[in-house]
Amino acid sequence: MQIIDLTACTLSQMIHKREVSCVEVLTAYLNRLQEVNPKFNAVVSLVDPDRLISTAKERDSQLSRGESMGWMHGMPTAIKDMSWTAGIKTTQGSLIYKDFVPTTDSLLVQRVKGAGAILIGKTNTPEFGLGSHTFNEVFGVTSNAYDFAKTAGGSSGGAAVAVALQMLPVADGSDFMGSLRNPAGWNNIFGMRPSFGRVPMYPNPELYLSQLSTEGPMARDVRDLAALLETQAGADPRVPSSLSSKLTGLSGLNTVLDRTPPSIKIAWLGNLDGYLPMEAGIEDTCLRALKRFVSSGPTQASLENVLPLFNPSSVWSAWLIWRQVLTASRIAPHLINPHNRALLKPEALWEYDQSVGLQANTLTSASVQRSTFYQHMLAHFERHDVLALPSAQVWPFDKTIRYPAEINTLNGSIKMDTYHRWMEVVIYATFAGLPCISVPAGFNANGLPIGVQLIGKPQGDTELLQIAYAYSQTIADLLKVKPLVKP
């Protein structure tokens, strides 16, 4: 078995036992990166290899002295190009920031580097993280790991492809409208959106209204996913919404994930009683995977088709207002300079223009609708442990289009009225602030992957990881399906 085939937790143990050196690990991943990345364009702003090798040698020297920085000691990683990285470009996929080099690290980067990781570059993202299709005018488009002609998803598309193609052992991402879950599902890996406040984001100019975006982990293995989340998570006094309760016992090979719940009740929400248009095969693929878990999983599990207790149309209306307010607040400072309007992509300008004239009482009304929706989600958990939906409403689409203008269902074509309406299936975990993991569900006849979202109870991140780990034990055949790595 090659170094890049090892899980991150196994790799960590081997590094600490001195069975493999940090230099060997870094070299293996840099070789893989050199082989694959030029075709798929997942990792950008690469750090000079000589500088990286020097850092790896220092990590080996630390181990020879009996010093370890943490479970990621000597492990290469790349940070999504939305987070500040000292000395490395942080472009956010925008021409406005194409030459911006921060002097400080974001909180997430500090924590990952503090655990011993070696930062080799950034992972590609759409401009300002908008849209679930990773392309921008700075670095170009990132291709799907399983089909070079298809989209990688987004906005953590570069991270998902880098993990799927074994260019990185694990990766971080961020999630507003499915940005950790959609690309995970489309690249046959795991992506987790943690509970709101679990992974505090800093620096952030606005700390009270910004409730919908969070950072989180991506991995090929649930143990690795959990270990990275443990590193990312934890309260920070500078972020008032950060959760004080700690996540522990998640890193390593023998963890709380082995404590399989005695029973798991799954509610299948599917297409929300016909509300969400979906391409053929997606629901069937997800249901087959869940039924296999129920019949052959390591615990007693049940699956029930349920109708949503909330009104999806009202939720979407409230969601649009929240999204427009929060996204527009990020775009507005750039429009102080009129020249920048020509540099921003149409989707960003649309979000801003839609927000102009919105009044405080409009946001308040949307917040009331959101509060009602949250209570309905809680009611679902009175009978079930986890809620399940597909990770996307379409299969990976042609990477040359900006976004799907329509969804072709079994009952005909449904036109989309916004650039992100085809992603509506991912908003429910976000809007309720609930933890959610996208787990691989299977492939269509063309070999394209899809995932299924598992939504957990409020702040039930550990319990959700336990369920995902139990599920992962039933999909070994899916996880063995490797990308062909050919354009």
ZAKOL-15685 format. One record per residue (C-alpha): x, y, z; residue number from 1. Coordinates in steps of 0.05 Angstrom, whole numbers, padded with zeros to 5 digits. Example, Ala and Ser with C-alpha at 12.3 -4.5 7.8 and 13.67 -1.06 7.14 Angstrom:
REM residues 2
@xx->00246, yy->-00090, zz->00156, resi->1
@xx->00273, yy->-00021, zz->00143, resi->2
//
This chain:
REM residues 487
@xx->00000, yy->00000, zz->00000, resi->1
@xx->00026, yy->00069, zz->-00019, resi->2
@xx->00030, yy->00127, zz->00029, resi->3
@xx->-00026, yy->00164, zz->-00006, resi->4
@xx->-00072, yy->00103, zz->00002, resi->5
@xx->-00069, yy->00106, zz->00078, resi->6
@xx->-00124, yy->00138, zz->00118, resi->7
@xx->-00103, yy->00202, zz->00153, resi->8
@xx->-00109, yy->00169, zz->00222, resi->9
@xx->-00066, yy->00110, zz->00201, resi->10
@xx->-00016, yy->00157, zz->00170, resi->11
@xx->-00013, yy->00197, zz->00235, resi->12
@xx->00003, yy->00135, zz->00275, resi->13
@xx->00057, yy->00113, zz->00226, resi->14
@xx->00089, yy->00182, zz->00228, resi->15
@xx->00090, yy->00182, zz->00303, resi->16
@xx->00118, yy->00111, zz->00307, resi->17
@xx->00173, yy->00134, zz->00258, resi->18
@xx->00151, yy->00080, zz->00209, resi->19
@xx->00150, yy->00133, zz->00155, resi->20
@xx->00183, yy->00201, zz->00156, resi->21
@xx->00149, yy->00268, zz->00146, resi->22
@xx->00194, yy->00280, zz->00086, resi->23
@xx->00171, yy->00214, zz->00055, resi->24
@xx->00098, yy->00232, zz->00066, resi->25
@xx->00106, yy->00302, zz->00037, resi->26
@xx->00144, yy->00276, zz->-00023, resi->27
@xx->00091, yy->00224, zz->-00037, resi->28
@xx->00036, yy->00276, zz->-00037, resi->29
@xx->00076, yy->00326, zz->-00077, resi->30
@xx->00089, yy->00273, zz->-00130, resi->31
@xx->00015, yy->00257, zz->-00133, resi->32
@xx->-00001, yy->00331, zz->-00138, resi->33
@xx->00048, yy->00340, zz->-00195, resi->34
@xx->00017, yy->00280, zz->-00231, resi->35
@xx->-00056, yy->00297, zz->-00223, resi->36
@xx->-00067, yy->00370, zz->-00207, resi->37
@xx->-00050, yy->00400, zz->-00275, resi->38
@xx->-00108, yy->00361, zz->-00304, resi->39
@xx->-00160, yy->00375, zz->-00251, resi->40
@xx->-00139, yy->00443, zz->-00222, resi->41
@xx->-00159, yy->00430, zz->-00150, resi->42
@xx->-00099, yy->00460, zz->-00113, resi->43
@xx->-00075, yy->00530, zz->-00128, resi->44
@xx->-00023, yy->00580, zz->-00101, resi->45
@xx->00027, yy->00523, zz->-00088, resi->46
@xx->00083, yy->00536, zz->-00039, resi->47
@xx->00155, yy->00527, zz->-00062, resi->48
@xx->00173, yy->00452, zz->-00055, resi->49
@xx->00242, yy->00467, zz->-00025, resi->50
@xx->00209, yy->00507, zz->00030, resi->51
@xx->00160, yy->00451, zz->00043, resi->52
@xx->00215, yy->00398, zz->00046, resi->53
@xx->00253, yy->00442, zz->00096, resi->54
@xx->00190, yy->00444, zz->00140, resi->55
@xx->00181, yy->00369, zz->00135, resi->56
@xx->00253, yy->00358, zz->00157, resi->57
@xx->00241, yy->00402, zz->00217, resi->58
@xx->00179, yy->00360, zz->00234, resi->59
@xx->00222, yy->00298, zz->00232, resi->60
@xx->00274, yy->00331, zz->00277, resi->61
@xx->00219, yy->00347, zz->00326, resi->62
@xx->00197, yy->00274, zz->00329, resi->63
@xx->00269, yy->00252, zz->00339, resi->64
@xx->00269, yy->00296, zz->00401, resi->65
@xx->00204, yy->00265, zz->00425, resi->66
@xx->00163, yy->00327, zz->00406, resi->67
@xx->00097, yy->00323, zz->00370, resi->68
@xx->00053, yy->00382, zz->00351, resi->69
@xx->-00010, yy->00340, zz->00345, resi->70
@xx->-00044, yy->00286, zz->00304, resi->71
@xx->-00030, yy->00323, zz->00239, resi->72
@xx->00044, yy->00327, zz->00253, resi->73
@xx->00080, yy->00328, zz->00185, resi->74
@xx->00015, yy->00318, zz->00146, resi->75
@xx->00007, yy->00360, zz->00083, resi->76
@xx->-00056, yy->00400, zz->00073, resi->77
@xx->-00084, yy->00457, zz->00032, resi->78
@xx->-00133, yy->00509, zz->00056, resi->79
@xx->-00196, yy->00531, zz->00018, resi->80
@xx->-00181, yy->00596, zz->-00017, resi->81
@xx->-00231, yy->00633, zz->00026, resi->82
@xx->-00191, yy->00630, zz->00091, resi->83
@xx->-00133, yy->00676, zz->00106, resi->84
@xx->-00064, yy->00644, zz->00101, resi->85
@xx->-00004, yy->00684, zz->00123, resi->86
@xx->00046, yy->00691, zz->00066, resi->87
@xx->00002, yy->00653, zz->00016, resi->88
@xx->-00048, yy->00686, zz->-00031, resi->89
@xx->-00121, yy->00687, zz->-00009, resi->90
@xx->-00159, yy->00708, zz->-00071, resi->91
@xx->-00230, yy->00683, zz->-00055, resi->92
@xx->-00231, yy->00667, zz->-00129, resi->93
@xx->-00239, yy->00741, zz->-00145, resi->94
@xx->-00198, yy->00786, zz->-00190, resi->95
@xx->-00205, yy->00839, zz->-00137, resi->96
@xx->-00161, yy->00797, zz->-00091, resi->97
@xx->-00118, yy->00762, zz->-00142, resi->98
@xx->-00054, yy->00790, zz->-00111, resi->99
@xx->-00076, yy->00793, zz->-00038, resi->100
@xx->-00028, yy->00760, zz->00011, resi->101
@xx->-00051, yy->00762, zz->00084, resi->102
@xx->-00001, yy->00774, zz->00140, resi->103
@xx->-00041, yy->00732, zz->00190, resi->104
@xx->-00075, yy->00664, zz->00190, resi->105
@xx->-00149, yy->00653, zz->00201, resi->106
@xx->-00169, yy->00617, zz->00265, resi->107
@xx->-00181, yy->00552, zz->00228, resi->108
@xx->-00112, yy->00556, zz->00195, resi->109
@xx->-00080, yy->00570, zz->00263, resi->110
@xx->-00112, yy->00508, zz->00291, resi->111
@xx->-00093, yy->00462, zz->00234, resi->112
@xx->-00021, yy->00487, zz->00233, resi->113
@xx->-00020, yy->00482, zz->00308, resi->114
@xx->-00036, yy->00408, zz->00302, resi->115
@xx->00027, yy->00400, zz->00259, resi->116
@xx->00000, yy->00404, zz->00188, resi->117
@xx->00045, yy->00429, zz->00132, resi->118
@xx->00008, yy->00479, zz->00088, resi->119
@xx->00025, yy->00466, zz->00015, resi->120
@xx->-00024, yy->00514, zz->-00018, resi->121
@xx->-00098, yy->00531, zz->-00026, resi->122
@xx->-00157, yy->00494, zz->-00056, resi->123
@xx->-00197, yy->00526, zz->-00111, resi->124
@xx->-00266, yy->00558, zz->-00100, resi->125
@xx->-00317, yy->00598, zz->-00140, resi->126
@xx->-00314, yy->00673, zz->-00133, resi->127
@xx->-00331, yy->00691, zz->-00061, resi->128
@xx->-00355, yy->00620, zz->-00053, resi->129
@xx->-00419, yy->00634, zz->-00091, resi->130
@xx->-00451, yy->00576, zz->-00128, resi->131
@xx->-00440, yy->00502, zz->-00126, resi->132
@xx->-00393, yy->00501, zz->-00186, resi->133
@xx->-00319, yy->00515, zz->-00175, resi->134
@xx->-00295, yy->00562, zz->-00228, resi->135
@xx->-00267, yy->00633, zz->-00227, resi->136
@xx->-00229, yy->00684, zz->-00268, resi->137
@xx->-00165, yy->00677, zz->-00227, resi->138
@xx->-00150, yy->00602, zz->-00231, resi->139
@xx->-00202, yy->00573, zz->-00277, resi->140
@xx->-00248, yy->00513, zz->-00268, resi->141
@xx->-00238, yy->00451, zz->-00224, resi->142
@xx->-00260, yy->00385, zz->-00257, resi->143
@xx->-00298, yy->00329, zz->-00224, resi->144
@xx->-00254, yy->00272, zz->-00199, resi->145
@xx->-00297, yy->00220, zz->-00234, resi->146
@xx->-00309, yy->00256, zz->-00300, resi->147
@xx->-00261, yy->00310, zz->-00325, resi->148
@xx->-00317, yy->00341, zz->-00366, resi->149
@xx->-00363, yy->00352, zz->-00306, resi->150
@xx->-00366, yy->00401, zz->-00249, resi->151
@xx->-00332, yy->00387, zz->-00182, resi->152
@xx->-00389, yy->00422, zz->-00145, resi->153
@xx->-00374, yy->00476, zz->-00096, resi->154
@xx->-00358, yy->00519, zz->-00065, resi->155
@xx->-00308, yy->00470, zz->-00033, resi->156
@xx->-00298, yy->00437, zz->-00101, resi->157
@xx->-00222, yy->00442, zz->-00101, resi->158
@xx->-00219, yy->00410, zz->-00032, resi->159
@xx->-00266, yy->00353, zz->-00051, resi->160
@xx->-00228, yy->00336, zz->-00114, resi->161
@xx->-00160, yy->00341, zz->-00079, resi->162
@xx->-00183, yy->00291, zz->-00027, resi->163
@xx->-00218, yy->00245, zz->-00077, resi->164
@xx->-00156, yy->00242, zz->-00121, resi->165
@xx->-00110, yy->00230, zz->-00061, resi->166
@xx->-00073, yy->00296, zz->-00069, resi->167
@xx->-00089, yy->00310, zz->00004, resi->168
@xx->-00104, yy->00262, zz->00062, resi->169
@xx->-00159, yy->00309, zz->00088, resi->170
@xx->-00182, yy->00380, zz->00073, resi->171
@xx->-00222, yy->00437, zz->00102, resi->172
@xx->-00280, yy->00471, zz->00069, resi->173
@xx->-00337, yy->00518, zz->00085, resi->174
@xx->-00412, yy->00511, zz->00077, resi->175
@xx->-00466, yy->00563, zz->00067, resi->176
@xx->-00511, yy->00530, zz->00017, resi->177
@xx->-00484, yy->00459, zz->00016, resi->178
@xx->-00412, yy->00477, zz->-00001, resi->179
@xx->-00383, yy->00420, zz->00041, resi->180
@xx->-00438, yy->00371, zz->00023, resi->181
@xx->-00452, yy->00380, zz->-00051, resi->182
@xx->-00379, yy->00371, zz->-00075, resi->183
@xx->-00370, yy->00313, zz->-00026, resi->184
@xx->-00430, yy->00277, zz->-00056, resi->185
@xx->-00406, yy->00291, zz->-00127, resi->186
@xx->-00336, yy->00264, zz->-00113, resi->187
@xx->-00353, yy->00202, zz->-00071, resi->188
@xx->-00323, yy->00227, zz->-00005, resi->189
@xx->-00350, yy->00251, zz->00063, resi->190
@xx->-00364, yy->00324, zz->00078, resi->191
@xx->-00391, yy->00351, zz->00143, resi->192
@xx->-00426, yy->00416, zz->00159, resi->193
@xx->-00419, yy->00421, zz->00235, resi->194
@xx->-00470, yy->00451, zz->00282, resi->195
@xx->-00475, yy->00527, zz->00280, resi->196
@xx->-00420, yy->00554, zz->00326, resi->197
@xx->-00381, yy->00489, zz->00329, resi->198
@xx->-00324, yy->00516, zz->00285, resi->199
@xx->-00319, yy->00591, zz->00297, resi->200
@xx->-00297, yy->00634, zz->00238, resi->201
@xx->-00248, yy->00690, zz->00251, resi->202
@xx->-00230, yy->00741, zz->00228, resi->203
@xx->-00300, yy->00761, zz->00209, resi->204
@xx->-00322, yy->00834, zz->00206, resi->205
@xx->-00394, yy->00817, zz->00228, resi->206
@xx->-00404, yy->00768, zz->00285, resi->207
@xx->-00478, yy->00769, zz->00302, resi->208
@xx->-00520, yy->00762, zz->00238, resi->209
@xx->-00471, yy->00716, zz->00203, resi->210
@xx->-00505, yy->00651, zz->00223, resi->211
@xx->-00509, yy->00611, zz->00158, resi->212
@xx->-00436, yy->00598, zz->00138, resi->213
@xx->-00389, yy->00551, zz->00175, resi->214
@xx->-00324, yy->00516, zz->00163, resi->215
@xx->-00316, yy->00441, zz->00169, resi->216
@xx->-00279, yy->00378, zz->00147, resi->217
@xx->-00276, yy->00334, zz->00085, resi->218
@xx->-00245, yy->00264, zz->00081, resi->219
@xx->-00247, yy->00196, zz->00048, resi->220
@xx->-00258, yy->00162, zz->00116, resi->221
@xx->-00306, yy->00180, zz->00173, resi->222
@xx->-00251, yy->00171, zz->00226, resi->223
@xx->-00209, yy->00222, zz->00188, resi->224
@xx->-00269, yy->00268, zz->00182, resi->225
@xx->-00280, yy->00266, zz->00257, resi->226
@xx->-00207, yy->00276, zz->00274, resi->227
@xx->-00203, yy->00339, zz->00231, resi->228
@xx->-00267, yy->00366, zz->00261, resi->229
@xx->-00239, yy->00358, zz->00331, resi->230
@xx->-00180, yy->00400, zz->00309, resi->231
@xx->-00223, yy->00453, zz->00277, resi->232
@xx->-00275, yy->00458, zz->00333, resi->233
@xx->-00274, yy->00495, zz->00399, resi->234
@xx->-00298, yy->00560, zz->00430, resi->235
@xx->-00263, yy->00626, zz->00417, resi->236
@xx->-00281, yy->00687, zz->00458, resi->237
@xx->-00276, yy->00732, zz->00397, resi->238
@xx->-00335, yy->00695, zz->00366, resi->239
@xx->-00397, yy->00703, zz->00411, resi->240
@xx->-00436, yy->00647, zz->00376, resi->241
@xx->-00381, yy->00594, zz->00386, resi->242
@xx->-00402, yy->00533, zz->00426, resi->243
@xx->-00367, yy->00524, zz->00493, resi->244
@xx->-00378, yy->00448, zz->00495, resi->245
@xx->-00317, yy->00411, zz->00468, resi->246
@xx->-00313, yy->00353, zz->00420, resi->247
@xx->-00266, yy->00300, zz->00448, resi->248
@xx->-00247, yy->00228, zz->00433, resi->249
@xx->-00254, yy->00236, zz->00358, resi->250
@xx->-00181, yy->00232, zz->00335, resi->251
@xx->-00145, yy->00165, zz->00328, resi->252
@xx->-00162, yy->00094, zz->00309, resi->253
@xx->-00200, yy->00075, zz->00372, resi->254
@xx->-00250, yy->00129, zz->00387, resi->255
@xx->-00321, yy->00144, zz->00409, resi->256
@xx->-00342, yy->00128, zz->00337, resi->257
@xx->-00337, yy->00054, zz->00356, resi->258
@xx->-00394, yy->00063, zz->00405, resi->259
@xx->-00448, yy->00046, zz->00355, resi->260
@xx->-00517, yy->00070, zz->00375, resi->261
@xx->-00561, yy->00011, zz->00394, resi->262
@xx->-00614, yy->00033, zz->00345, resi->263
@xx->-00621, yy->00087, zz->00291, resi->264
@xx->-00687, yy->00113, zz->00265, resi->265
@xx->-00679, yy->00146, zz->00197, resi->266
@xx->-00731, yy->00193, zz->00167, resi->267
@xx->-00727, yy->00195, zz->00091, resi->268
@xx->-00751, yy->00264, zz->00067, resi->269
@xx->-00732, yy->00251, zz->-00005, resi->270
@xx->-00761, yy->00305, zz->-00051, resi->271
@xx->-00806, yy->00334, zz->00004, resi->272
@xx->-00869, yy->00302, zz->-00023, resi->273
@xx->-00857, yy->00324, zz->-00094, resi->274
@xx->-00836, yy->00396, zz->-00078, resi->275
@xx->-00763, yy->00389, zz->-00099, resi->276
@xx->-00751, yy->00371, zz->-00173, resi->277
@xx->-00696, yy->00319, zz->-00180, resi->278
@xx->-00663, yy->00284, zz->-00238, resi->279
@xx->-00679, yy->00211, zz->-00249, resi->280
@xx->-00640, yy->00161, zz->-00209, resi->281
@xx->-00618, yy->00205, zz->-00151, resi->282
@xx->-00672, yy->00186, zz->-00102, resi->283
@xx->-00668, yy->00112, zz->-00121, resi->284
@xx->-00593, yy->00112, zz->-00111, resi->285
@xx->-00598, yy->00144, zz->-00043, resi->286
@xx->-00654, yy->00098, zz->-00021, resi->287
@xx->-00616, yy->00036, zz->-00042, resi->288
@xx->-00557, yy->00057, zz->00001, resi->289
@xx->-00600, yy->00072, zz->00061, resi->290
@xx->-00638, yy->00006, zz->00054, resi->291
@xx->-00572, yy->-00032, zz->00052, resi->292
@xx->-00552, yy->00003, zz->00116, resi->293
@xx->-00617, yy->-00018, zz->00149, resi->294
@xx->-00610, yy->-00091, zz->00126, resi->295
@xx->-00536, yy->-00102, zz->00136, resi->296
@xx->-00509, yy->-00048, zz->00182, resi->297
@xx->-00475, yy->-00060, zz->00249, resi->298
@xx->-00535, yy->-00036, zz->00289, resi->299
@xx->-00610, yy->-00041, zz->00288, resi->300
@xx->-00635, yy->00012, zz->00240, resi->301
@xx->-00702, yy->00031, zz->00210, resi->302
@xx->-00722, yy->00074, zz->00151, resi->303
@xx->-00788, yy->00110, zz->00144, resi->304
@xx->-00814, yy->00154, zz->00088, resi->305
@xx->-00840, yy->00218, zz->00120, resi->306
@xx->-00873, yy->00282, zz->00097, resi->307
@xx->-00841, yy->00348, zz->00116, resi->308
@xx->-00873, yy->00381, zz->00177, resi->309
@xx->-00852, yy->00449, zz->00149, resi->310
@xx->-00876, yy->00487, zz->00089, resi->311
@xx->-00817, yy->00484, zz->00039, resi->312
@xx->-00842, yy->00544, zz->-00001, resi->313
@xx->-00844, yy->00588, zz->00060, resi->314
@xx->-00775, yy->00564, zz->00081, resi->315
@xx->-00747, yy->00582, zz->00013, resi->316
@xx->-00777, yy->00652, zz->00016, resi->317
@xx->-00747, yy->00664, zz->00084, resi->318
@xx->-00681, yy->00634, zz->00062, resi->319
@xx->-00675, yy->00681, zz->00002, resi->320
@xx->-00681, yy->00742, zz->00047, resi->321
@xx->-00629, yy->00717, zz->00096, resi->322
@xx->-00581, yy->00697, zz->00041, resi->323
@xx->-00589, yy->00762, zz->00003, resi->324
@xx->-00577, yy->00804, zz->00066, resi->325
@xx->-00515, yy->00765, zz->00087, resi->326
@xx->-00485, yy->00757, zz->00017, resi->327
@xx->-00498, yy->00830, zz->-00001, resi->328
@xx->-00463, yy->00853, zz->00062, resi->329
@xx->-00401, yy->00817, zz->00037, resi->330
@xx->-00406, yy->00846, zz->-00033, resi->331
@xx->-00425, yy->00918, zz->-00015, resi->332
@xx->-00355, yy->00940, zz->00009, resi->333
@xx->-00326, yy->00921, zz->-00059, resi->334
@xx->-00376, yy->00965, zz->-00095, resi->335
@xx->-00353, yy->01028, zz->-00061, resi->336
@xx->-00302, yy->01029, zz->-00117, resi->337
@xx->-00346, yy->01032, zz->-00181, resi->338
@xx->-00290, yy->00999, zz->-00221, resi->339
@xx->-00300, yy->00934, zz->-00182, resi->340
@xx->-00370, yy->00923, zz->-00209, resi->341
@xx->-00340, yy->00900, zz->-00276, resi->342
@xx->-00296, yy->00851, zz->-00238, resi->343
@xx->-00352, yy->00816, zz->-00201, resi->344
@xx->-00389, yy->00757, zz->-00230, resi->345
@xx->-00463, yy->00765, zz->-00247, resi->346
@xx->-00486, yy->00720, zz->-00191, resi->347
@xx->-00452, yy->00764, zz->-00138, resi->348
@xx->-00482, yy->00827, zz->-00168, resi->349
@xx->-00551, yy->00793, zz->-00170, resi->350
@xx->-00546, yy->00778, zz->-00096, resi->351
@xx->-00528, yy->00850, zz->-00081, resi->352
@xx->-00580, yy->00881, zz->-00127, resi->353
@xx->-00635, yy->00837, zz->-00097, resi->354
@xx->-00619, yy->00863, zz->-00028, resi->355
@xx->-00625, yy->00937, zz->-00045, resi->356
@xx->-00686, yy->00966, zz->-00011, resi->357
@xx->-00697, yy->00908, zz->00037, resi->358
@xx->-00723, yy->00935, zz->00103, resi->359
@xx->-00710, yy->00912, zz->00174, resi->360
@xx->-00781, yy->00887, zz->00183, resi->361
@xx->-00773, yy->00843, zz->00122, resi->362
@xx->-00713, yy->00808, zz->00154, resi->363
@xx->-00751, yy->00804, zz->00219, resi->364
@xx->-00810, yy->00770, zz->00185, resi->365
@xx->-00761, yy->00721, zz->00152, resi->366
@xx->-00731, yy->00707, zz->00220, resi->367
@xx->-00800, yy->00691, zz->00248, resi->368
@xx->-00810, yy->00642, zz->00190, resi->369
@xx->-00742, yy->00612, zz->00204, resi->370
@xx->-00759, yy->00604, zz->00277, resi->371
@xx->-00823, yy->00567, zz->00260, resi->372
@xx->-00784, yy->00522, zz->00213, resi->373
@xx->-00734, yy->00505, zz->00268, resi->374
@xx->-00791, yy->00482, zz->00314, resi->375
@xx->-00817, yy->00438, zz->00258, resi->376
@xx->-00748, yy->00407, zz->00250, resi->377
@xx->-00746, yy->00393, zz->00324, resi->378
@xx->-00813, yy->00358, zz->00317, resi->379
@xx->-00782, yy->00311, zz->00266, resi->380
@xx->-00730, yy->00290, zz->00317, resi->381
@xx->-00784, yy->00269, zz->00367, resi->382
@xx->-00792, yy->00205, zz->00326, resi->383
@xx->-00726, yy->00199, zz->00288, resi->384
@xx->-00652, yy->00203, zz->00302, resi->385
@xx->-00631, yy->00228, zz->00234, resi->386
@xx->-00664, yy->00260, zz->00173, resi->387
@xx->-00641, yy->00239, zz->00103, resi->388
@xx->-00643, yy->00275, zz->00036, resi->389
@xx->-00601, yy->00271, zz->-00028, resi->390
@xx->-00539, yy->00315, zz->-00028, resi->391
@xx->-00560, yy->00347, zz->-00095, resi->392
@xx->-00620, yy->00351, zz->-00141, resi->393
@xx->-00579, yy->00338, zz->-00204, resi->394
@xx->-00521, yy->00294, zz->-00224, resi->395
@xx->-00455, yy->00330, zz->-00237, resi->396
@xx->-00466, yy->00374, zz->-00298, resi->397
@xx->-00423, yy->00399, zz->-00356, resi->398
@xx->-00367, yy->00442, zz->-00327, resi->399
@xx->-00373, yy->00492, zz->-00384, resi->400
@xx->-00441, yy->00519, zz->-00361, resi->401
@xx->-00448, yy->00566, zz->-00302, resi->402
@xx->-00506, yy->00530, zz->-00269, resi->403
@xx->-00567, yy->00488, zz->-00288, resi->404
@xx->-00622, yy->00531, zz->-00316, resi->405
@xx->-00671, yy->00474, zz->-00310, resi->406
@xx->-00678, yy->00405, zz->-00278, resi->407
@xx->-00701, yy->00348, zz->-00323, resi->408
@xx->-00747, yy->00304, zz->-00281, resi->409
@xx->-00786, yy->00242, zz->-00300, resi->410
@xx->-00847, yy->00288, zz->-00306, resi->411
@xx->-00814, yy->00340, zz->-00350, resi->412
@xx->-00766, yy->00398, zz->-00346, resi->413
@xx->-00771, yy->00448, zz->-00289, resi->414
@xx->-00740, yy->00517, zz->-00299, resi->415
@xx->-00699, yy->00547, zz->-00243, resi->416
@xx->-00715, yy->00619, zz->-00224, resi->417
@xx->-00648, yy->00634, zz->-00191, resi->418
@xx->-00576, yy->00613, zz->-00202, resi->419
@xx->-00579, yy->00570, zz->-00139, resi->420
@xx->-00650, yy->00543, zz->-00139, resi->421
@xx->-00625, yy->00474, zz->-00163, resi->422
@xx->-00588, yy->00469, zz->-00096, resi->423
@xx->-00649, yy->00480, zz->-00052, resi->424
@xx->-00644, yy->00410, zz->-00021, resi->425
@xx->-00584, yy->00432, zz->00021, resi->426
@xx->-00615, yy->00493, zz->00056, resi->427
@xx->-00652, yy->00456, zz->00112, resi->428
@xx->-00592, yy->00437, zz->00155, resi->429
@xx->-00562, yy->00505, zz->00145, resi->430
@xx->-00624, yy->00545, zz->00162, resi->431
@xx->-00636, yy->00505, zz->00225, resi->432
@xx->-00562, yy->00506, zz->00246, resi->433
@xx->-00561, yy->00430, zz->00250, resi->434
@xx->-00501, yy->00384, zz->00238, resi->435
@xx->-00503, yy->00348, zz->00171, resi->436
@xx->-00458, yy->00298, zz->00137, resi->437
@xx->-00458, yy->00280, zz->00063, resi->438
@xx->-00441, yy->00206, zz->00055, resi->439
@xx->-00429, yy->00169, zz->-00010, resi->440
@xx->-00492, yy->00136, zz->-00037, resi->441
@xx->-00473, yy->00107, zz->-00104, resi->442
@xx->-00464, yy->00120, zz->-00178, resi->443
@xx->-00508, yy->00127, zz->-00240, resi->444
@xx->-00499, yy->00088, zz->-00305, resi->445
@xx->-00447, yy->00139, zz->-00328, resi->446
@xx->-00404, yy->00129, zz->-00266, resi->447
@xx->-00423, yy->00196, zz->-00234, resi->448
@xx->-00429, yy->00197, zz->-00158, resi->449
@xx->-00483, yy->00224, zz->-00112, resi->450
@xx->-00487, yy->00229, zz->-00037, resi->451
@xx->-00541, yy->00228, zz->00016, resi->452
@xx->-00546, yy->00280, zz->00070, resi->453
@xx->-00554, yy->00256, zz->00142, resi->454
@xx->-00580, yy->00313, zz->00186, resi->455
@xx->-00569, yy->00305, zz->00261, resi->456
@xx->-00601, yy->00333, zz->00323, resi->457
@xx->-00583, yy->00402, zz->00351, resi->458
@xx->-00509, yy->00402, zz->00371, resi->459
@xx->-00508, yy->00326, zz->00361, resi->460
@xx->-00444, yy->00326, zz->00321, resi->461
@xx->-00413, yy->00267, zz->00356, resi->462
@xx->-00476, yy->00225, zz->00352, resi->463
@xx->-00483, yy->00241, zz->00278, resi->464
@xx->-00411, yy->00220, zz->00266, resi->465
@xx->-00425, yy->00154, zz->00301, resi->466
@xx->-00484, yy->00143, zz->00254, resi->467
@xx->-00443, yy->00161, zz->00193, resi->468
@xx->-00387, yy->00114, zz->00215, resi->469
@xx->-00437, yy->00057, zz->00224, resi->470
@xx->-00464, yy->00073, zz->00154, resi->471
@xx->-00395, yy->00075, zz->00124, resi->472
@xx->-00383, yy->00003, zz->00144, resi->473
@xx->-00436, yy->-00018, zz->00093, resi->474
@xx->-00409, yy->00019, zz->00032, resi->475
@xx->-00338, yy->-00010, zz->00026, resi->476
@xx->-00352, yy->-00027, zz->-00046, resi->477
@xx->-00371, yy->00046, zz->-00062, resi->478
@xx->-00309, yy->00073, zz->-00028, resi->479
@xx->-00265, yy->00026, zz->-00070, resi->480
@xx->-00290, yy->00058, zz->-00134, resi->481
@xx->-00231, yy->00102, zz->-00151, resi->482
@xx->-00229, yy->00159, zz->-00202, resi->483
@xx->-00198, yy->00141, zz->-00269, resi->484
@xx->-00154, yy->00204, zz->-00267, resi->485
@xx->-00158, yy->00213, zz->-00343, resi->486
@xx->-00182, yy->00276, zz->-00379, resi->487
//
